[in-house]
Amino acid sequence: MKKYYLKKESQKTIKKAVGLSYYNRQAFFKEKNIDEEDYKKKMTSIRKKAFDDFEANLKKAKNNLKKRGFNIYEAKDSEEAQNLLKKIIGKDKKIISSKTNTGREIEIKKVLEKLDWNETDLGDFIVKFFKENDEHFVLPAIHISAEMIATKIKEKYGDNIAVDPEDLTHYLCSKIREKILKAEVGITGANFFTEDGQVVLLENEGNISLVSRFPRKHIVICGIDKLTKTIKDAVDLCQTAALFGTGQDITQYISIISGPSKTADIENQLVLGAQGAHEVHIILVDNKRREMIKKGFEDLLRCINCGACINFCPVYNQKGSHYGGEGYIGSKGIIFTAIQDSLKSARRSGSFNCTLCGACSENCPMKIELHEKVRKIRAEQEIKGIQSLANKEMLEKIKKDGNPFGKNANDNKIPDKLYCC
Ligand code: SF4
């Protein structure tokens, strides 16, 4: 795997942001006189409700989404999801999207790159503007400085913008808005969908609200695990995601979408398709989630994508999105891709990078014992002969020389390679 570390300045910025989010979270619990552990238990039990009789709950959700006017599709894997996406987009050419983890998982880029496609999350837009890959889950453009952005704007648009984050943000957001206004299709993920048939999205920038409302067609891509029992559960969990992700007591926006826009303003005749999206499609992706349940990883599906696990991961904070070599993110990503049982997916997922320190589990509001899952996966992979090169070398040295560092272990020199089990 290619070795890659974030720049020192990026690491410093991330550390500061994570420290602040932790401080704000603690301040919230103190001010409200809430015990953090009790809060985690309560939210975990809310989340678990969706998984008691999961298939029956999912069936109800699909029926209710349909009744509300959603077009529903199920994809068993990435290929099926990509094909569905192509089919729904049809002849439309101008596409906008907001950050979607499931979209990333099913590699929507493969479908969208051939079209006139624009990202609307500012960080992702900047990364695409520079034709680069994102470096961090929460701060994708952390490696690109304000000065670099101002220079690029001058090159591409001929405009002189001050090297100031505020001016640059306003300038680029106006460019993004131009794309939003022309788009025919908007693609978003979903933080949750409810048994009552609503899609719930949370955000700070405001782009997700625009992507889901401005274009005629709105396509939602999300995992089947995003199911919650009630809208109240979903909103409570949105607060949890904000609190553990960025230390906010709530995000700037929460959208609850219950189908296409509608009106009955002319002769009281109900018309679907008014100011917001005229069509809403939802692709529910399995992509091994049901298999995760079978393999005893069902608690991982409780994940609400708050990002706390990766915020506090000492390896992720050094390597960023290069954690797994090819941009897979977070501990959930590690496990999710590692269950695919191949050396390639284990390497890509980054399961070999984990130090098993447990910082992820400690900070997870859904009380997911992530590092224990990694340990379990490693044991299973070892039985199947899937292991990292370093591990292989270490075992060979133990067998041959009786210690992990080889025959020169006692010569008082620091070994060339240190191994961690
Ligand atoms: S595993 Fe836990 S900490 Fe990590 S993103 Fe999911 S809910 Fe948040």
Boltz pocket constraint, residues with backbone or C-beta under 6 A from the ligand:
constraints:
  - pocket:
      binder: B
      contacts: [[A, 244], [A, 302], [A, 303], [A, 304], [A, 305], [A, 306], [A, 307], [A, 308], [A, 309], [A, 310], [A, 330], [A, 331], [A, 332], [A, 360], [A, 363], [A, 364], [A, 365], [A, 366], [A, 367], [A, 368], [A, 370]]
      max_distance: 6.0
